Amino acid sequence: MKEYLLLFRSHNGAYETSTTPEELQASMEAWRGWMADIAKEGKLVAGQPLATDGRHMPAANKITDAPFAEGKEVVNGYLLIKAGGYDEACNIASACPIFGDSGGSVEVREIMVMDGM
């Protein structure tokens, strides 16, 4: 099995601030259930949400604050999963709650294995 990164992108950065507590709770339960299903299959390696602030380094020795939540597209978090190939990884990603939650998207990328590491 190979490892794949599922990178979650929200296309309306205001989602977290515009939901009711009940909607947020329902969303979190959907995410927990989806991730639990992946874990039960032994395919969940790691995953976490990301903070809305951070630093951007467009060039060496230059660091700027980056208010990611104000952008049109926000990277919200990631999962690292195991899958037999892109088809299986995309099938796992297709059940992601982000598609219903915020009109977001999932980028699926294979983790490359470096020789000698």
N, C-alpha and C positions, 0 to 999 in steps of 0.2 A: 504494500500500500504506500501511496505517496501522501505528502502533507500538502494541504491547500489553505490559503488565507482567504477568508470571507471578510471583505471590508465593507462596512455598512455606511451608506451615504444617505443623509436626509436631504430632500430637495425643498424643504421649507423649514429653515432653521428655527422658526418660532414655535415649532410643535410642542416642545416641552413646556413653554410658558403659556400656551393657549389652551391646554387641556384641563379638564376638571380633575380633582383628585380621584374620582371614580374611574374616569377614562384612563388615567395614568396607572391605576392599580390593575385594571383589566389588561392593559398593554403589558405590564410587567409580568402578569400571570401567563400571558400568551408566550412571551419570550422565555420564561422559566420552563414552561412545558415543552417548547420546541427544543431548547437546549438539553433538557432531561432526556428527550427521545434520542437525540444524537449521542448522549453519554451512554444510554442503555445499550446502544449498538456498539459501544467501544470505539467510537470515531471522534469523540471530542477530546482535543489535546489541551486547549486553553482558550480563554476569551475574556474580554473585559470591555466595559464602556470606556469612552475617553472623555476627559474634561473638556469644557468648551473653550478654555483659554490655553495658551501655549506660546511657543516661540517659533519664528520662521527664519530660516537661514538661506537666503537666496544666493549668497556668495560667502566664501571663506572670510572669517573674522567680522561678519556683519550679522547681528542678531536683532530682530525686531519683534515686538509683541504682535500677536496675531489674534484678533478677536474673531475666532473661527465661527462663532454662533451668529455673527452678522452676515456671513456670506450666503450666497444663493444655494450653495451645496456644502453641507457640513459632514465631515467624517465623524460618525458617532461612536464607532467601536469596531471590534473585530472578533472573529473566532478562528482558531487554528484547528482544522479537522483532518482526519485521515479518510482517504477515498481511493478507490481503484482506478480512477481516471477523471477527466473533466466531466464526462457525462454524469457520473455518480455524484461528484462534488456539486454540480449545477442542480441535480435533482434534490440534494439536501438543501441547497440554498433556496430552491423554489418555494419551500414551505416557510420561509422566514417571515415573521410578523411585520417586518418593516414595509412590506408591500401594501398592507392594509392600514398600518398605523399612520404613516406620514407621506405616502407616495414616494418612498425612498427607493434605493436600488442597492444591489449587492454586487460587488466586483469579486470575481473568483480568480485567484492567481495561484499557480503551482509554486511551491517552495523548492527552489533549486538546491540540489545537493552539491556542495563543493568538495572536490577531491582533496584528501589529506586533512579534512577537518572532522 
